[in-house]
Amino acid sequence: MPDKEAILLWEQVYRRTDKQIRDLLAMQRLEPGGVEVDSINVIIGDGASAIVAGVAAALRVDFRARVTGAFLQEFDGTSGSVAVTVAKAQGGPSPSWTTISSGLAISSGRYFADEDVTAWSDIHIDRGDYLRFSVASATTITRVHLALRIKRLEP
């Protein structure tokens, strides 16, 4: 009769192997031609008064993904400037935020696009990550749409 420690060890091995197999199968289904492109969207500001510096939004991502582009669009007709940083952390009692992009900025205009993710130090999002969107600075603009174009790495 095997002892309890041996049984627990093999159960852990089976669970880990099962997770890895599921991830590999998902990747095969989502390879070129079947890659799902999606977006994460955040509206910053109320449209009534100028955006101020500080944390503007946070959200949880429940799937693995890779950021492939980032876009800022002012849509109230007010030209100006806004700089946004994005940080990520695993959730829990005391998340440790790591800035993954600080180069998202409209400068004296109404639109910004980073289609090759040059403004990012880390483009990978893991299942269970939280993303925090903070305004570093802003002038005049009252509301902006921030869109992250992503490729899902699992269904």
C-alpha positions as CSV (number, residue, x, y, z in Angstrom):
1,M,0.0,0.0,0.0
2,P,1.5,3.4,-1.0
3,D,1.9,6.0,1.7
4,K,0.0,9.2,1.7
5,E,3.0,11.4,0.7
6,A,3.6,9.3,-2.4
7,I,-0.1,9.6,-3.3
8,L,-0.1,13.4,-2.8
9,L,3.1,13.7,-4.9
10,W,1.5,11.9,-7.8
11,E,-1.7,13.8,-7.6
12,Q,0.3,17.1,-7.8
13,V,2.2,15.7,-10.8
14,Y,-1.1,14.7,-12.5
15,R,-2.7,18.1,-11.9
16,R,0.4,20.0,-13.2
17,T,0.6,17.7,-16.3
18,D,-3.1,18.2,-16.9
19,K,-2.8,22.0,-16.8
20,Q,0.2,21.9,-19.1
21,I,-1.6,19.7,-21.6
22,R,-4.7,22.0,-21.5
23,D,-2.5,25.0,-22.2
24,L,-0.7,23.3,-25.1
25,L,-4.0,22.2,-26.7
26,A,-5.4,25.7,-26.3
27,M,-2.2,27.1,-28.0
28,Q,-2.6,24.7,-30.9
29,R,-6.2,25.7,-31.4
30,L,-5.2,29.4,-31.4
31,E,-2.2,29.3,-33.6
32,P,-2.2,31.6,-36.7
33,G,-5.5,31.4,-38.6
34,G,-7.3,30.7,-35.3
35,V,-5.8,33.4,-33.0
36,E,-8.5,35.3,-31.2
37,V,-7.9,39.1,-31.2
38,D,-9.7,40.9,-28.5
39,S,-9.5,44.2,-26.6
40,I,-9.5,45.5,-23.1
41,N,-11.2,48.9,-22.9
42,V,-11.1,51.6,-20.2
43,I,-12.8,55.0,-20.2
44,I,-10.8,57.6,-18.1
45,G,-12.5,60.8,-17.0
46,D,-16.1,62.0,-16.7
47,G,-16.3,64.4,-19.7
48,A,-17.2,67.3,-17.5
49,S,-13.9,68.4,-15.9
50,A,-10.2,67.9,-16.9
51,I,-8.7,64.6,-16.1
52,V,-6.4,64.7,-13.0
53,A,-3.4,62.5,-12.1
54,G,-4.0,59.4,-10.1
55,V,-5.3,55.8,-10.4
56,A,-8.1,55.9,-12.9
57,A,-9.2,52.2,-13.2
58,A,-8.3,48.7,-12.4
59,L,-9.5,45.4,-13.7
60,R,-8.9,41.6,-13.5
61,V,-8.0,39.5,-16.6
62,D,-9.1,35.9,-16.4
63,F,-7.2,34.5,-19.3
64,R,-3.6,34.4,-20.6
65,A,-2.9,37.0,-23.3
66,R,-0.3,39.1,-25.1
67,V,-0.7,42.8,-25.7
68,T,-0.2,43.7,-29.4
69,G,-1.2,47.3,-29.4
70,A,-2.4,50.3,-27.3
71,F,-4.5,53.2,-28.3
72,L,-5.8,56.4,-26.7
73,Q,-8.6,58.4,-28.2
74,E,-10.1,61.6,-26.9
75,F,-13.7,61.7,-28.1
76,D,-15.3,64.8,-26.6
77,G,-13.7,67.2,-29.1
78,T,-11.1,68.6,-26.7
79,S,-7.5,68.7,-27.7
80,G,-4.9,68.4,-25.0
81,S,-2.4,66.0,-23.4
82,V,-2.6,63.0,-21.2
83,A,0.0,60.4,-20.1
84,V,-1.2,57.0,-18.8
85,T,0.8,54.2,-17.2
86,V,-0.3,50.6,-16.9
87,A,0.8,48.3,-14.1
88,K,0.0,44.7,-13.4
89,A,0.0,42.5,-10.3
90,Q,-1.4,39.1,-9.1
91,G,-4.4,39.7,-6.9
92,G,-4.4,39.0,-3.2
93,P,-4.2,40.8,0.2
94,S,-1.2,43.0,-0.9
95,P,-0.6,43.1,-4.6
96,S,2.9,44.2,-5.8
97,W,2.4,46.5,-8.8
98,T,4.9,46.4,-11.6
99,T,4.7,49.1,-14.3
100,I,4.6,47.5,-17.7
101,S,4.0,50.6,-19.8
102,S,4.6,54.3,-19.1
103,G,4.8,55.5,-22.7
104,L,1.1,55.8,-23.5
105,A,0.5,59.5,-24.2
106,I,-1.5,62.0,-26.3
107,S,0.6,65.1,-26.7
108,S,-1.3,68.2,-27.9
109,G,-3.8,66.2,-29.8
110,R,-6.7,63.8,-29.6
111,Y,-5.1,60.4,-30.6
112,F,-2.2,58.1,-29.8
113,A,-1.4,54.6,-31.2
114,D,1.3,52.2,-30.2
115,E,0.8,49.4,-32.7
116,D,4.1,47.7,-32.2
117,V,4.1,47.8,-28.3
118,T,7.4,49.8,-28.2
119,A,6.1,51.5,-25.0
120,W,5.9,48.2,-23.1
121,S,8.4,46.5,-20.9
122,D,6.2,43.4,-20.5
123,I,3.4,42.4,-22.9
124,H,2.4,39.2,-21.3
125,I,-0.8,38.9,-19.1
126,D,-1.3,35.9,-17.0
127,R,-4.6,34.4,-15.8
128,G,-5.6,36.2,-12.7
129,D,-3.5,39.4,-13.3
130,Y,-4.9,42.7,-12.3
131,L,-4.2,45.7,-14.6
132,R,-4.1,49.2,-13.0
133,F,-4.4,52.3,-15.2
134,S,-3.0,55.5,-13.8
135,V,-2.9,59.0,-15.2
136,A,0.6,60.4,-14.8
137,S,-0.3,63.9,-16.1
138,A,-3.1,65.6,-18.1
139,T,-4.1,69.0,-19.5
140,T,-7.5,70.0,-20.9
141,I,-8.7,66.6,-21.9
142,T,-11.9,65.6,-20.0
143,R,-12.4,62.0,-21.2
144,V,-10.2,59.4,-23.1
145,H,-10.8,55.9,-24.2
146,L,-7.8,53.5,-23.7
147,A,-7.9,50.3,-25.7
148,L,-5.4,47.4,-25.4
149,R,-5.4,45.1,-28.4
150,I,-4.6,41.6,-27.2
151,K,-4.2,38.1,-28.5
152,R,-5.8,35.5,-26.3
153,L,-3.5,32.6,-25.6
154,E,-6.3,30.4,-24.4
155,P,-10.0,30.1,-25.0
